[in-house]
Amino acid sequence: MKFEIAYDLRNPPHFGRPSDLHYGEFLDQVQWADQNGFTSLTLAEHHFSDDGYMPNPVVVAAAAAARTKRLRLGISLVLLPLHHPVRLAEDTAMVDIFSGGRLDLTVGAGYRPVEYEGFGLSMKQRGGRMEEGVEILKRCWTEEEPFDYDGRYWKLTSVCVKPKPVQQPRPKVRMGGASPASARRAARVADEYEPIHPGLWRFWAEEMRALGKDPGIVPGKDTPRQPANLLWVARDPEAAWAKVGPHALAANNSYADFAGNLSFGPYQWADTPDELLARGGHAVLTPEQAIELGKAMEAHDPGRAKLKLNPMIGGLPAAIGQECLEQVRDAVMPAFA
């Protein structure tokens, strides 16, 4: 069983938290988690958001690398078509080196027109830019001699990235996605897939089999899984939700604005925190309930089983999230020792 902490470092203006305090608390919390049994950290990317959604998870991962020794540093995900793939290969190689080989990279195409417009790109190109970008990343990390690349979107000459990542032969390239097309693309060019909705797994598995690849255990509709949007652990769920709910609502509604009509998106606008709980995408569990959920997940697929926490969701002060993390450390982790 893995225990993951995830951050997008949203900081809604109406909560009024100074950015340096917010980011400083994040780094302190990550360092604590590294020393207290958590196994991975996940960082996300978006741009042009009023709440300051983290725009550069690679930089944040480098900062986290300097404060940790054990945590896997997951960037999930980086919006690859908005980046020059050679520069991204260089930057992520540096994070892998600084962390001693702890980088986990997930790439995605994104779904917000405003982000493509802000970078002067067409969303119509995102699929092609994704596939070319993944190929270039892999070659940058592995090829020792200078190479040329003649693609539709990238035409490169004498590329040779040094130093190389620590991980051999290279870090895995996972691919996220929110559509059947993303699932099929991931099967073709990525090492692993991270869909936004479990219904997408079947498209990935179908394409994997068509390509002669083994998809392994494929999650289905009956696969035990944690709530899609938020898992919180507390001895007194009602009291905890009174603190966390307004921040979860802010994050949820911002994502709902991001997603628009995204067909596979798990976020829909809500008027109150209790409405979120009633839908089932957010849950506050007691430690015993969290153990029961984790055991069911582990029994189904030990390789993928993890409990994921969002301890600073929607600008939540780290001290409140710390209460959740300490409950997990003290009352949940021992059941999986």
C-alpha positions in Angstrom: 0.0 0.0 0.0 1.3 3.4 -1.0 0.4 6.7 0.7 0.4 9.7 -1.5 0.1 13.5 -0.9 -1.1 15.7 -3.7 -0.9 19.4 -4.2 -2.0 22.0 -6.8 -1.2 24.8 -4.4 -4.4 26.7 -5.2 -4.7 29.8 -3.1 -8.1 31.5 -3.6 -8.0 35.2 -3.0 -10.9 35.2 -0.6 -8.9 33.1 1.9 -6.2 35.7 1.9 -3.0 33.7 2.3 0.3 35.2 1.4 2.0 33.1 -1.3 5.3 32.9 0.5 3.6 31.5 3.6 1.5 29.1 1.5 4.4 27.7 -0.3 6.6 27.6 2.8 4.0 25.6 4.7 3.8 23.2 1.7 7.6 22.6 1.8 7.5 22.0 5.6 4.7 19.6 5.2 6.3 17.7 2.4 9.5 17.3 4.5 7.4 16.0 7.4 5.6 13.5 5.2 9.0 12.3 3.8 10.0 11.5 7.4 6.7 9.9 8.4 6.0 7.0 6.1 4.4 8.7 3.1 5.6 7.3 -0.2 4.9 9.8 -3.0 4.2 13.4 -3.8 2.1 14.5 -6.7 2.2 18.0 -8.3 -0.1 19.4 -11.0 0.0 22.1 -13.6 -2.4 24.7 -14.9 -2.1 28.3 -16.1 -4.0 31.6 -15.9 -6.1 30.7 -12.8 -7.4 33.3 -10.4 -6.5 31.1 -7.5 -2.8 30.8 -8.5 -3.0 27.1 -9.5 0.6 25.9 -9.6 2.0 26.9 -13.1 5.4 25.2 -12.9 5.4 21.8 -11.1 9.0 21.1 -12.3 10.3 24.0 -10.3 8.3 23.0 -7.3 9.5 19.4 -7.6 13.1 20.6 -7.5 12.4 22.5 -4.3 10.8 19.4 -2.8 13.7 17.3 -3.9 16.0 19.5 -1.7 13.8 18.9 1.3 13.2 15.1 1.0 15.1 11.8 0.9 12.5 9.1 0.2 9.3 10.5 -1.4 8.7 9.7 -5.1 8.3 13.1 -6.8 5.4 12.8 -9.1 4.6 15.5 -11.7 1.1 14.6 -12.6 0.7 16.1 -14.9 2.8 18.5 -17.0 1.0 20.0 -20.0 3.5 18.8 -22.5 2.2 20.6 -25.7 2.7 23.9 -23.9 6.4 23.1 -23.3 9.4 22.8 -25.6 10.2 19.1 -25.2 14.0 19.5 -25.2 13.8 22.1 -22.4 11.4 19.9 -20.4 13.8 16.9 -20.9 16.6 19.0 -19.5 14.6 20.4 -16.5 13.2 17.0 -15.5 16.6 15.4 -15.9 17.9 17.9 -13.3 15.0 17.0 -10.9 15.8 13.3 -11.3 19.5 14.0 -10.5 18.8 16.3 -7.5 16.4 13.7 -6.1 18.6 10.7 -6.7 16.3 9.2 -9.2 12.9 9.8 -7.6 11.1 11.6 -10.5 7.8 10.2 -11.8 6.6 12.1 -14.8 3.1 12.1 -16.2 2.3 14.2 -19.3 -1.1 15.4 -20.6 -2.5 17.5 -23.4 -4.8 19.6 -21.3 -8.4 20.7 -22.1 -8.5 24.5 -21.5 -8.6 26.7 -24.6 -7.4 29.7 -22.5 -4.1 28.0 -21.8 -3.4 27.3 -25.5 -4.5 30.8 -26.4 -2.2 32.3 -23.8 0.8 30.4 -25.2 -0.1 31.2 -28.8 -0.9 27.6 -29.7 -3.8 25.9 -31.3 -5.7 23.2 -29.4 -6.2 21.4 -32.6 -2.5 20.5 -32.5 -2.4 19.1 -29.0 -2.6 15.4 -30.0 0.2 15.6 -32.5 2.3 17.8 -30.2 1.8 15.3 -27.4 3.1 12.3 -29.5 6.1 14.2 -30.9 6.9 15.6 -27.5 6.9 12.1 -25.8 9.2 10.7 -28.5 11.6 13.7 -28.2 11.6 13.3 -24.3 12.6 9.7 -24.6 15.3 10.3 -27.1 16.7 13.3 -25.1 17.0 11.1 -22.0 18.6 8.1 -23.6 20.6 9.0 -26.7 24.2 9.7 -26.1 25.0 11.1 -29.5 23.4 14.2 -31.0 20.3 13.5 -33.0 18.0 15.4 -35.4 14.3 15.3 -35.4 12.1 16.1 -38.3 8.5 16.2 -37.2 5.4 18.1 -38.1 5.6 20.4 -35.1 9.3 20.1 -34.1 12.3 20.3 -36.4 15.4 19.9 -34.3 19.1 19.7 -35.1 22.0 18.2 -33.1 20.1 17.6 -29.9 22.1 16.1 -27.1 20.9 16.5 -23.5 23.5 16.2 -20.8 23.5 15.3 -18.0 21.2 12.4 -18.3 18.6 11.3 -15.6 19.8 9.0 -12.8 17.0 6.4 -13.5 18.0 3.8 -16.1 17.3 3.5 -18.9 15.2 6.6 -18.3 12.2 7.7 -16.2 8.9 6.3 -17.2 6.6 8.5 -19.2 3.1 8.2 -17.9 0.2 9.8 -19.8 -2.9 11.3 -18.3 -6.1 11.9 -20.2 -9.8 12.6 -20.2 -11.0 11.1 -23.5 -10.9 7.8 -25.3 -8.4 9.4 -27.8 -6.0 10.0 -24.9 -6.4 6.4 -23.7 -5.5 5.1 -27.2 -2.6 7.6 -27.5 -1.2 6.5 -24.1 -1.3 2.8 -25.2 0.7 3.8 -28.3 3.4 6.0 -26.9 3.5 6.1 -23.1 4.7 3.6 -20.5 1.6 3.9 -18.3 -1.8 5.5 -18.3 -3.5 7.7 -15.6 -7.1 8.5 -16.7 -9.2 11.2 -15.1 -12.2 8.7 -15.1 -12.1 5.0 -14.6 -14.4 4.4 -17.6 -11.4 5.3 -19.8 -9.4 2.2 -18.8 -11.2 0.0 -21.2 -10.2 2.1 -24.2 -6.6 1.9 -23.1 -6.8 -1.9 -22.6 -8.4 -2.4 -26.0 -5.7 -0.5 -27.7 -2.9 -2.2 -25.7 -4.2 -5.6 -26.8 -4.5 -4.4 -30.4 -0.9 -3.4 -30.3 0.1 -6.8 -28.8 0.9 -5.3 -25.4 -0.2 -6.8 -22.1 -2.4 -4.3 -20.1 -2.2 -6.4 -16.9 -5.0 -6.0 -14.4 -7.5 -3.5 -15.8 -9.7 -1.6 -13.3 -13.4 -2.1 -14.0 -16.6 -0.6 -12.7 -16.5 -2.9 -9.6 -12.8 -2.1 -8.7 -12.5 -0.7 -5.2 -11.3 2.9 -5.4 -11.2 5.9 -3.2 -13.5 8.9 -3.9 -12.6 10.6 -7.1 -12.1 14.1 -5.8 -11.1 14.1 -2.1 -10.3 11.6 0.6 -10.0 13.0 4.2 -9.3 11.0 7.3 -10.5 12.2 10.7 -11.7 10.8 14.1 -14.6 13.3 13.9 -15.6 13.5 10.2 -18.3 16.2 10.8 -16.0 18.5 12.6 -13.3 18.0 10.0 -15.6 18.7 7.1 -16.6 22.0 8.7 -13.0 23.1 8.3 -12.2 21.4 5.0 -15.5 21.7 3.2 -15.3 25.4 2.1 -11.8 24.9 0.7 -12.9 21.7 -1.1 -15.9 23.6 -2.5 -13.6 26.3 -3.9 -11.3 23.8 -5.5 -14.3 21.8 -6.9 -16.0 24.8 -8.5 -12.8 26.1 -10.0 -12.2 22.7 -11.6 -15.8 22.7 -12.8 -15.2 26.0 -14.5 -12.0 24.6 -16.0 -13.7 21.5 -17.3 -16.8 23.0 -18.9 -18.5 20.3 -20.8 -15.7 17.7 -20.4 -17.5 14.4 -20.9 -15.4 12.3 -18.6 -14.8 15.0 -15.9 -15.5 14.2 -12.2 -16.2 17.8 -11.2 -19.6 19.5 -11.3 -20.5 22.9 -9.8 -21.9 22.7 -6.3 -23.6 25.3 -4.0 -22.5 23.9 -0.6 -19.9 21.7 0.8 -22.5 19.2 2.0 -23.7 18.9 -1.6 -20.2 17.6 -2.5 -20.4 15.0 0.2 -23.8 13.9 -0.9 -22.5 13.2 -4.4 -19.9 10.8 -3.2 -16.9 12.3 -5.0 -15.6 13.7 -1.7 -15.5 11.7 1.6 -14.3 12.1 5.1 -13.6 8.7 6.6 -12.6 7.5 10.1 -9.3 5.7 10.3 -11.1 2.4 10.5 -13.1 3.2 7.3 -9.9 4.2 5.5 -8.3 0.9 6.5 -11.2 -1.0 5.2 -11.1 0.8 1.9 -7.3 0.4 1.6 -7.5 -3.3 2.3 -10.1 -3.8 -0.4 -8.0 -1.8 -2.9 -4.9 -3.8 -2.0 -6.6 -7.1 -2.3 -7.7 -6.3 -5.8 -4.5 -4.9 -7.2 -1.5 -4.6 -4.8 0.7 -3.0 -7.5 -1.6 0.0 -7.9 -3.1 0.3 -4.4 -2.6 3.7 -2.8 -4.5 6.2 -0.6 -4.2 9.7 -1.9 -4.6 12.8 0.3 -4.9 16.4 -0.6 -3.8 18.1 2.6 -3.9 21.7 1.4 -6.9 21.6 -0.9 -8.3 24.9 -2.0 -5.9 27.0 0.0 -6.4 25.1 3.2 -3.8 26.0 5.8 -1.3 23.3 6.2 -2.0 23.0 10.0 -5.5 21.6 9.2 -4.2 19.2 6.6 -1.5 18.1 9.1 -4.3 16.8 11.4 -5.4 14.4 8.6 -1.8 13.3 7.8 -1.1 12.5 11.4 -4.3 10.4 11.6 -3.1 8.5 8.6 0.4 8.0 10.1 -0.8 7.0 13.5 -4.0 5.0 12.9 -4.0 3.9 9.2 -0.4 3.1 8.2 0.2 0.5 11.0 -2.6 -1.7 9.4 -0.4 -2.0 6.3 3.0 -2.3 7.9 
